Amino acid sequence: MNNRNRNFLLYLFAVIIPTLAGSIFLFMDSVKQNDMERLEEAKWIGSIHQRSWDQFISETVTTLEMLSLTAGSADTPSEKLEPLLQKANQMDPRYGGIYLLDPSGMVLTGSNQFLANSDLSEKKFLKEILVTKDIVISNTPETLTNGQTVVGIGKPVLNDDGDVISIIVAHMRVDYVQNIMRLLTPDARLSVLNSKRKTIMDINMNGDSSFSSQNSITIPIDRLPWSVKVEFPPRDMLKIIKDAFRAILVLTIIIHILFLFIKYLRLKKQAKKEKKENELQKLELVGTLAASTAHEIRNPLTGIKGLIQLMSEKYTNTHDQYYFSVINDEISRINEIVSEFLILGKPTAQKMEAMDLRSVIKELEPLILSEANLHNVTFESAFSDEPVIVDCTKDQMKQVILNLTKNAFESMQGGGKLTIKLNKLQSRCQLKIADTGSGIPEDIIEQIFHPFYTSKEMGTGLGLVVCRRIVHSFGGEIFITSEETKGTHVDIFLPIKNP
């Protein structure tokens, strides 16, 4: 799969699919939020009419109680109450009429003549008044002869013995109440339901009183066995789309930022991988060159070295001897580089054997101690009490230790302390070589294992690379930590061979 297809798949799974899924979720969430707002608005509308009805019923009850007190104390109710009924009716336009009835339901007098001498004994709410002896509101609207649709509210007038002597009935005008409700909430669609869930009046329904319970809310009226059923306002699709668009835009920006971050991490990882591959290619190239040219280089060097030795015996002049020594040093340096090349080129071309790492270090101690005295460095070593058996090549292990101690001595030009510790862990051992030298700068320590990188004037840049290659060939790991002016710590971990 080429890089273009991989980028497309990454964009598909990291951007397109999450954006689509997130857009659907955000749109649905916007719809849900709008539905919640519609519910709250419906509750608010219902609460307005609930309070309005409760206030109206309270006022009506107060009026009927006052009239019932007057009717209960009057000797001639018909004559004395008629002006009072007319005045009470005129004070509140919500009433279509207020009437005084005898216990049998006959109209004795009223604020108007629409029900003069009428027999209302068959009205169900009047029968309930006689039984309950309390205020009762009719569950069913009725239409009067003048065309008005009203709802009756009755209050019994009781004597001292608690018997019903008359009934005060007020007719509430449905059309007037509907107009008030329309003024309170001109755009709301709602209905007033009686105790049997039958519709008493509709507001803004336009002849269509059917709305589902899922699309409406019912709020009971405290002082009546009635309730107000309010239809939810219609969904504001423009607001839903605007809210969803804003959220989707933010989501898209965030997802693209994450995509760019992921892309950056992938590019960084790829660059690191390519860098590592380049290093391996360098080492492979060096190995190939070493395998094909090492002997060809060493053969003429051996001849040159022999001739120089013969010439040094012939020409004993001080100046000549100085030149011969320089030539011999450079030949030795070339041999050293060729040897390192061979290690880099064929790290597995070796015969490993089980060795006690303590004995390897002890064999090197005289050399290290001699070098330490030469550099005015204090040398200390500490070993595990138990044998530390590892699979390695003795000479190459010595080469690693000597190379690392040589670097330590070079960093302690003014003296210092060199410590070598060998600890036996659970499944591996730790060889620590620590110095108190000048340390390695932070910007350099990441490059010290790069082939041909060196901070020394006469360095090859292969010493630490060779050390790491040898340690890796033994199945181990090497780590270097350093702090400027405080020193460097080298930790080598090697697997322990079970006895």
Secondary structure, DSSP 8 states (H G I E B T S, - for coil): --HHHHHHHHHIIIIIHHHHHHHHHHHHHHHHHHHHHHHHHHHHHHHHHHHHHHHHHHHHHHHHHHHHHHHHH-SSHHHHHHHHHHHHHHH-TTEEEEEEE-TTSBEEEESSSTTTT-B-TT-HHHHHHHHH-S-EE-SS-EE-TTS-EEEEEEEEEE-TTS-EEEEEEEEEEHHHHHHHHHHHSTT--EEEE-TTS-EEEEES-TT-----GGGEEEEE-TTSS-EEEEE-----HHHHHHHHHHHHHHHHHHHHHHHHHHHHHHHHHHHHHHHHHHHHHHHHHHHHHHHHHHHHHHHHHHHHHHHHHHHHHH---HHHHHHHHHHHHHHHHHHHHHHHHHHHH-TT-S--EEEEHHHHHHHHHHHHHHHHHHTTEEEEEE--SS--EEEE-HHHHHHHHHHHHHHHHHH-TT-EEEEEEEEE-SSEEEEEEEE-SS---HHHHTTTTSTT--SSTT--S-HHHHHHHHHHHTT-EEEEEEETTTEEEEEEEEE----
